[in-house]
Amino acid sequence: MNTVALTSEVGSALAKLTSRLPAAAKADEVHFELREAMLERELSQDIQTLLSAQHEFATPRLISALSGATGFQPYFVAPMLLREARRRQSPEAAVAWLQKVLSTERAEGIAIETFWGFTPTVSEAFHDDVQLVPFTSLPPSRQKEALLELRLDPWPGRLATPPFACQAPPAALVRPAIIQPFFRTIVDDSLSPPDNGAAYAAYNELFGDARLCLATSGPAAIVPGPAWFQYTDPDLELAQLGQDMYLTHQEITPLTIQDFGQVDPARAATLLRLLVGLNDKWKNRARTAMQRLGLACLRRGPADRALELAIALESLLVDSPGEHTFKIALRAALLTSTELESRRRHRAIIEAMYQIRSSLMHSGHSSDTCKVRAYGNRQTTEIVSEALKITAMVIQGIVGLGVHPDWCSLELSNLV
């Protein structure tokens, strides 16, 4: 690379940029950051021409990331180079930055997925190389900075934003990643080598399972927030275009996040380790149960929660048609306690929860109270709240067994 010519060209563009940028933006002018970007693009045309003549850019390049790639052609690099010269107050430093980026073959980064519903106090190991951290402990990034800004969306945008989402998510899962090769090339309109789709899917799956286990450990309402990948080396992160973020689709988004119980990270970590070890068929059934438990935590109406809990329990406790309420209540009681009185209560609560569910399905509404066998009338909210905890215990117990239970032996034995 002709560093002398490039440094000279960057210095010339920097001088023009400095002279044309106002000390402060006026209210009636284009937003300062946008004006700055427009000037960087305008004044970097000669830098772009010079870069295009360098052998390092003979083949179009892309910078790899966990979820794809961003362009690193002269069209994008020229304004970046001018930006870095201004930020570092040195054309030489900017060219050195470019040389460092171009010479990178392998880079370390971290995948981050944020969520609402739990606020960890310290960073801690969660599962293998996954860390559970407070949002404020995340390393600096453009994404973090954007999320920390209080978001009061203008009308009518604010109508679609739940109040809790106006603040940054309080927690995050973090997992390291190695990106190699750092650069990919565009050959005949296709990417070579292949992208990182498999790795990206594996990270997403593990983060999703981690969130399910955190929710089940409470039980608790856990809502996924923005996720992204960033390089640990700030110089390499600056070479990427924009601030890439994606959001896991949340079919049911509550206005508020109700606290049904305290998340237990240690229990969640154990549950995740056991879940990952299950065979695919049993793992998918456990995931279905966890997902439905999570939806029950997000829904507001007791009867709606009861519907979700019924699906969660049936996905794990039913192996033949008929007598679902009887079988599920009995098996849930056997799995969640060894004490007779506790088993009796758990069975009665699950039976009452099914009455609430049936009332909604057959009449379209449910009453505020429901009879619990041997315990009299109880508020439906109280019944469903207790059923949430029992369902979480059932899921934890089933996942802990690691295999499909032998229901015949379990039902005819006093042993769990």
C-alpha positions, 0 to 999 in steps of 0.5 A, a space after each residue: 500500500 502506498 502509505 505516503 500518498 494515502 496519508 497525504 490525501 487523508 490529511 488534505 481531506 481532514 483539513 477541509 473537513 475541519 474547516 467546514 464543520 460548524 462549532 455547533 449545529 443550529 436548530 434549523 440545520 441538518 442534524 450535526 451527526 448527519 451533516 458530519 457523515 455527509 461531509 465525510 462522504 463528500 470529502 473522501 472521494 479522492 481517498 476512495 479513488 486512491 484506495 481503489 488503485 491499491 492491490 489490497 482492494 483488488 478483490 472486494 472484501 467483506 468483514 466477517 461477523 457471527 451473523 453475516 458480514 459487512 462491506 469493506 470496499 473503498 466506497 465504505 473505507 474512505 469515509 471511515 478513514 477520514 473519520 478515524 483521522 479526525 477522531 485520532 487527530 492524525 492522518 498517520 494514525 488513521 492509515 496505521 489503523 487501516 493497515 492493522 485492520 487489513 492485516 487481521 486474519 483471526 479475531 476474537 469477539 463476543 456474542 451478546 443477548 440482552 433480556 428483561 425480567 431479571 437484574 443480576 448483581 454481579 457477572 458470573 459463569 453460567 454455562 461452559 463459556 457463557 456468562 450472565 452479566 448485568 447490562 451495565 457491566 457489558 464492554 463499551 459499544 455503539 449498541 450499548 450506548 444506544 440502548 442506554 439512551 432513554 427512549 420516549 418514542 414520538 407519537 404514535 410510535 410510543 403506543 407500540 412500545 411497552 413501558 419496560 422497553 423504554 429502559 435498557 434491558 438489565 441483564 445479558 448473556 455473553 459468549 466468546 466467539 472466534 472469527 476466522 477468517 476475518 476477511 471474506 471475498 466476493 467472487 462471482 457475486 457469491 461469498 467465499 468461504 461460506 458464511 457462519 450460519 451454523 455457528 450463528 444458529 448454535 449461539 442463538 439456540 444456546 441463548 434461547 435455552 438459557 433464557 428458558 431455563 432462567 424463566 423456569 428457575 423462578 418461574 419468572 417472566 423473561 423477555 428477550 432484548 436486542 442482541 449483537 456481536 462485537 469484536 473485543 478489539 475496538 479497532 476492529 469493531 470500528 471497521 464494521 458498518 453501523 451498529 448491527 442489532 437484531 431482536 428475537 421475535 416475541 409473539 406475546 409482549 406484555 405492558 409490564 413484566 410481573 415478578 412471579 418469583 426470584 430467578 435462581 441463576 445457579 438452578 438455571 445453570 444446572 437446568 441448562 446443563 441437563 437440558 443440553 444433555 437430553 436426546 433431541 425428542 425429549 429436549 424438544 418436549 422440555 422446550 415446549 413445556 418451558 416455552 408455555 410456562 414462559 408464556 403463562 408468566 407473560 399473560 395477564 388473565 388467570 384463565 389464559 395462564 391456566 391454558 398455557 400451563 395445561 399445555 406445558 404439563 401435558 407436553 411432559 406428563 401425558 403418554 396416552 389419551 383419556 383422564 388428563 386431569 387425573 393423570 396430570 394432577 397425580 403425576 405432578 404431585 408425585 414429581 414435586 414432593 415426597 411429603 403426603 400433605 404437600 402432594 395432596 395440595 399440589 394435586 388439588 391445585 393442578 385440578 383446580 387450575 384445570 377447572 379454570 382452564 375448562 371454564 374458559 374453554 367451554 363458557 368463554 369466561 372464568 369466575 374470580 374464585 374456584 373450589 380447591 379440593 379439601 381447601 375450599 374456595 380460593 382466588 383464581 389468581 392465587 391458584 394459578 400463581 401456585 400452579 405456575 410454581 408447581 409447573 416449574 418444579 415439574 419441568 425441573 424434575 422431568 429434565 433432571 430425570 434425563 429420560 422419559 419417566 416410567 409412569 406405572 412404576 412411579 404411580 405405584 411407588 412411594 418413591 420419586 
